[in-house]
Amino acid sequence: MADATLPDPGHGIRGTARGSAPVPLSVLDLATVGSGYTATDALRTSVEIARVAETRGYHRMWVAEHHSMPGVASSSPAVILAHLAAHTGTLRLGSGGVMLPNHAPLVIAEQFGTLEALAPGRIDLGLGRAPGTDGATAAALRRTETLHEGADDFPRQLAELTRFLDDTFPDGHRYARIHAIPGPVQGSAPGGVQSRARPSVWLLGSSGFSAQLAGALGLPFSFAHHFSAANTLPALALYRESFRPSAVLDRPYASIGVAALAAEDPEEARRQVLTGALSMLRLRTGRPGLVPTPDEAAAYEFSPVERDFVDSWLGNVIHGDPATVRAGLDELVERTGTDELVITANAHTPSARLRSYELIADAYGLPKDVAAEA
């Protein structure tokens, strides 16, 4: 393995505190903004979640790129990750993900090279090809109306980004004299230690395209089971079938994003996840807003079509008391063969989300304080 910063096999999972969890547990945070709260509250909660994740033995925490969504404050993953890096010391941090077609590859290489310099050996660069928003907002981000062209151009953009990260444009290339800084061109630190400034690259997806590309390139892959559950097994199978060993991995490594929320009272867990379901319903029907309160969600009068959507959505959200959530997560690992679970708690109340990560850690017997036990 050339890259010791990725999760095991070959990238650092062996030392992760797992308790009785069948695979490493990680966190995906959307910096959710609930009704009655502000973006400042949401981002402070993200820091609290990162601290819980670090002390309780979660392996990594990712933040996602979304735009023009009032209920989500994570429009700038690199900015949030820099803040999280300043408040943690060992937790891996990364994007789940950065939407590559929205950005110039050089800009991403510079941003994540900076993050790697700030938190050496702790940064993941998860990349997706969707816009992370609606078409009009994507056009505003990209300054072009040709949105499909950006997605279809993803392999070329990825190759360009990789060359900027590794500083490997060949002589004669128009970018050969351009360097992403911080980066490899800066050479060795005193004592001959290589100044690498290279985050670990992942591909993310909710269909088969990125799964196949990740396999062909020998990269780790993360699938968005939390909003595309019907495609999970086919995408993972395609990734594994397509996999070719690389300098990064000698065998496939796949994680899946899963929506899960635990509470001491199963009814409270149900009340909280219903807020996320109603928020998603409003987003999908062109009415995005702050995540509603549990009382608002409970009082909402769903039409038959809306009720079908919400029931279907909640069918893929693992929720209940800690034992129920653990059983659901264990079943998902058994069914998918995933190498890692990336858990997202999409609900209204910050304290409920924080408590859920604590309860899941307790359910698996993760240590109370990883630093104290190290």
Protein Blocks (a to p, Z undefined) as FASTA:
>chain_A
ZZlkbccehihplmpcekjafbdcddddehiacehiafklmmmmmmmmmmmmmmnopabd
cddddehiakbcclblmlmmmmmmmmcckbccddddddfklpcfklmmmmmmmmmmmmgh
iaccdddfbeoiafklmmmmnopablmlmmmmmmmmmmmmmmmmnopacehiaklmpccd
ddfknopaehhiacfkpacdddddfbfklmmmmmmnopacdddfklmmmlmmmmmmmmmm
mpccdfkbgcdcddddddddddfblklmmmmmmmmmmmmmmmmnopaccdddfklmmmpc
cdfklmmmmmmmmmmpccddfklmmmmmmmmmmmnopabdcdddddfblmlmmmmmmmmm
mmnopafblmlmZZ
